[in-house]
Amino acid sequence: QDLNSLWWATVEKYQLVKRPPNRNEPDWAAKIHFAIAPCYYHNYMLGELLASQLHHHIVHNILKLESDENVSYVGQRKAGDFLAEKVFQAGALYHWNDMIERATEQPLTPKYFVNQFVKSD
């Protein structure tokens, strides 16, 4: 199988990046995600889901704001205290999924990621 052609077909389809003209180098091999660390991409997605869920929880439950429009955590001691107490302080005491539920009062869900990045009309 021509892995480079497969790589560029995937890049063009999902990232909308065109293959440079006359390029025939093993670009696929430059991505450690495929060759030696295949778990990276799903870990990135888990991180994004967690970030969105933490953001929602901080905005609505810690800072008690109606919306995250123009929100900033700068100078918001409550946000830092929440992260220190509920996320970082536990260290490895809990399984990551349990930590998320303890911190945000619900299991990890894609709902907040979708709400943050997919705006309805």
LUMTI-587489 format. One record per residue (C-alpha): residue number from 1; residue in three letters; x, y, z. Coordinates in nm, 4 decimals. Example, Ala and Ser with C-alpha at 12.3 -4.5 7.8 and 13.67 -1.06 7.14 Angstrom:
! residues 2
@k 1 r Ala xx 1.2300 yy -0.4500 zz 0.7800
@k 2 r Ser xx 1.3670 yy -0.1060 zz 0.7140
! end
This chain:
! residues 121
@k 1 r Gln xx 0.0000 yy 0.0000 zz 0.0000
@k 2 r Asp xx 0.1254 yy 0.3487 zz -0.0835
@k 3 r Leu xx 0.1209 yy 0.5030 zz 0.2630
@k 4 r Asn xx 0.2225 yy 0.8462 zz 0.1401
@k 5 r Ser xx -0.0716 yy 0.8649 zz -0.1019
@k 6 r Leu xx -0.3034 yy 0.7434 zz 0.1722
@k 7 r Trp xx -0.1572 yy 1.0050 zz 0.4086
@k 8 r Trp xx -0.2079 yy 1.2928 zz 0.1664
@k 9 r Ala xx -0.5591 yy 1.1780 zz 0.0732
@k 10 r Thr xx -0.6472 yy 1.1832 zz 0.4431
@k 11 r Val xx -0.4829 yy 1.5228 zz 0.5006
@k 12 r Glu xx -0.6642 yy 1.6711 zz 0.2016
@k 13 r Lys xx -0.9980 yy 1.5252 zz 0.3116
@k 14 r Tyr xx -0.9923 yy 1.6170 zz 0.6807
@k 15 r Gln xx -0.7487 yy 1.9059 zz 0.7125
@k 16 r Leu xx -0.8220 yy 2.0628 zz 0.3732
@k 17 r Val xx -0.4484 yy 2.0942 zz 0.3055
@k 18 r Lys xx -0.3411 yy 2.0210 zz -0.0512
@k 19 r Arg xx -0.0368 yy 1.8093 zz -0.1254
@k 20 r Pro xx 0.2481 yy 2.0311 zz -0.2493
@k 21 r Pro xx 0.3044 yy 1.9894 zz -0.6240
@k 22 r Asn xx 0.5677 yy 1.7340 zz -0.7276
@k 23 r Arg xx 0.6173 yy 1.6154 zz -0.3689
@k 24 r Asn xx 0.6908 yy 1.2486 zz -0.3186
@k 25 r Glu xx 0.8567 yy 1.2177 zz 0.0212
@k 26 r Pro xx 0.7527 yy 0.9827 zz 0.3033
@k 27 r Asp xx 0.5603 yy 1.2564 zz 0.4849
@k 28 r Trp xx 0.3379 yy 1.0037 zz 0.6620
@k 29 r Ala xx 0.6443 yy 0.8731 zz 0.8483
@k 30 r Ala xx 0.7112 yy 1.2145 zz 1.0039
@k 31 r Lys xx 0.3989 yy 1.1737 zz 1.2174
@k 32 r Ile xx 0.4958 yy 0.9789 zz 1.5286
@k 33 r His xx 0.1242 yy 0.9483 zz 1.5953
@k 34 r Phe xx 0.0990 yy 0.6751 zz 1.3313
@k 35 r Ala xx 0.4334 yy 0.5046 zz 1.3517
@k 36 r Ile xx 0.5147 yy 0.4703 zz 1.7220
@k 37 r Ala xx 0.2501 yy 0.6514 zz 1.9299
@k 38 r Pro xx -0.0958 yy 0.5687 zz 1.7950
@k 39 r Cys xx -0.2788 yy 0.6824 zz 2.1100
@k 40 r Tyr xx -0.1941 yy 1.0509 zz 2.0701
@k 41 r Tyr xx -0.4951 yy 1.1622 zz 1.8684
@k 42 r His xx -0.7594 yy 1.0175 zz 2.0955
@k 43 r Asn xx -0.5748 yy 1.1636 zz 2.3946
@k 44 r Tyr xx -0.5884 yy 1.5052 zz 2.2275
@k 45 r Met xx -0.9643 yy 1.4648 zz 2.1885
@k 46 r Leu xx -1.0076 yy 1.3579 zz 2.5504
@k 47 r Gly xx -0.8121 yy 1.6672 zz 2.6532
@k 48 r Glu xx -1.0369 yy 1.8906 zz 2.4444
@k 49 r Leu xx -1.3497 yy 1.7314 zz 2.5905
@k 50 r Leu xx -1.2168 yy 1.7806 zz 2.9431
@k 51 r Ala xx -1.1134 yy 2.1412 zz 2.8748
@k 52 r Ser xx -1.4613 yy 2.2269 zz 2.7471
@k 53 r Gln xx -1.6303 yy 2.0574 zz 3.0412
@k 54 r Leu xx -1.4035 yy 2.2272 zz 3.2958
@k 55 r His xx -1.4556 yy 2.5615 zz 3.1211
@k 56 r His xx -1.8337 yy 2.5220 zz 3.1360
@k 57 r His xx -1.8234 yy 2.4202 zz 3.5008
@k 58 r Ile xx -1.5973 yy 2.7095 zz 3.5984
@k 59 r Val xx -1.8021 yy 2.9684 zz 3.4089
@k 60 r His xx -2.1425 yy 2.8554 zz 3.5339
@k 61 r Asn xx -2.0751 yy 2.6970 zz 3.8741
@k 62 r Ile xx -1.7636 yy 2.8658 zz 4.0071
@k 63 r Leu xx -1.7784 yy 3.2165 zz 3.8593
@k 64 r Lys xx -2.1609 yy 3.2061 zz 3.8443
@k 65 r Leu xx -2.1775 yy 3.3710 zz 3.5015
@k 66 r Glu xx -2.4643 yy 3.3348 zz 3.2561
@k 67 r Ser xx -2.2377 yy 3.3129 zz 2.9515
@k 68 r Asp xx -1.8738 yy 3.2550 zz 2.8656
@k 69 r Glu xx -1.8754 yy 3.5422 zz 2.6174
@k 70 r Asn xx -1.5647 yy 3.7546 zz 2.6789
@k 71 r Val xx -1.4821 yy 3.5558 zz 2.9924
@k 72 r Ser xx -1.1291 yy 3.5660 zz 3.1266
@k 73 r Tyr xx -0.9812 yy 3.3662 zz 3.4107
@k 74 r Val xx -0.7176 yy 3.6337 zz 3.4710
@k 75 r Gly xx -0.7509 yy 3.7548 zz 3.8278
@k 76 r Gln xx -1.0284 yy 3.5027 zz 3.9001
@k 77 r Arg xx -0.8935 yy 3.3423 zz 4.2150
@k 78 r Lys xx -1.2040 yy 3.1235 zz 4.2454
@k 79 r Ala xx -1.1168 yy 2.9554 zz 3.9154
@k 80 r Gly xx -0.7609 yy 2.8832 zz 4.0264
@k 81 r Asp xx -0.8746 yy 2.7588 zz 4.3657
@k 82 r Phe xx -1.1241 yy 2.5253 zz 4.1994
@k 83 r Leu xx -0.8597 yy 2.3778 zz 3.9672
@k 84 r Ala xx -0.6082 yy 2.3398 zz 4.2490
@k 85 r Glu xx -0.8557 yy 2.1765 zz 4.4869
@k 86 r Lys xx -1.0655 yy 1.9622 zz 4.2541
@k 87 r Val xx -0.8267 yy 1.8760 zz 3.9696
@k 88 r Phe xx -0.4602 yy 1.9036 zz 4.0695
@k 89 r Gln xx -0.4639 yy 1.8310 zz 4.4420
@k 90 r Ala xx -0.5984 yy 1.4781 zz 4.3970
@k 91 r Gly xx -0.2973 yy 1.3837 zz 4.1852
@k 92 r Ala xx -0.3275 yy 1.0153 zz 4.0989
@k 93 r Leu xx -0.5577 yy 0.9380 zz 4.3919
@k 94 r Tyr xx -0.8546 yy 0.8809 zz 4.1604
@k 95 r His xx -0.8912 yy 0.7271 zz 3.8172
@k 96 r Trp xx -0.9057 yy 1.0159 zz 3.5680
@k 97 r Asn xx -1.2705 yy 0.9481 zz 3.4905
@k 98 r Asp xx -1.3590 yy 0.9624 zz 3.8616
@k 99 r Met xx -1.1628 yy 1.2861 zz 3.9032
@k 100 r Ile xx -1.3616 yy 1.4473 zz 3.6217
@k 101 r Glu xx -1.6914 yy 1.3461 zz 3.7776
@k 102 r Arg xx -1.5817 yy 1.4639 zz 4.1228
@k 103 r Ala xx -1.4646 yy 1.7980 zz 3.9831
@k 104 r Thr xx -1.7524 yy 1.8767 zz 3.7478
@k 105 r Glu xx -2.0289 yy 1.6765 zz 3.9154
@k 106 r Gln xx -2.0878 yy 1.4671 zz 3.6040
@k 107 r Pro xx -1.9046 yy 1.2104 zz 3.3902
@k 108 r Leu xx -1.7019 yy 1.3232 zz 3.0912
@k 109 r Thr xx -1.9386 yy 1.4191 zz 2.8107
@k 110 r Pro xx -1.8958 yy 1.5679 zz 2.4611
@k 111 r Lys xx -2.1931 yy 1.8003 zz 2.5237
@k 112 r Tyr xx -1.9853 yy 2.1012 zz 2.6317
@k 113 r Phe xx -1.7333 yy 2.0608 zz 2.3502
@k 114 r Val xx -2.0170 yy 2.0556 zz 2.0979
@k 115 r Asn xx -2.1872 yy 2.3557 zz 2.2602
@k 116 r Gln xx -1.8599 yy 2.5494 zz 2.2635
@k 117 r Phe xx -1.7601 yy 2.4900 zz 1.9032
@k 118 r Val xx -2.0756 yy 2.4058 zz 1.7089
@k 119 r Lys xx -2.3013 yy 2.7074 zz 1.7273
@k 120 r Ser xx -2.6639 yy 2.6569 zz 1.6326
@k 121 r Asp xx -2.8408 yy 2.9058 zz 1.4085
! end
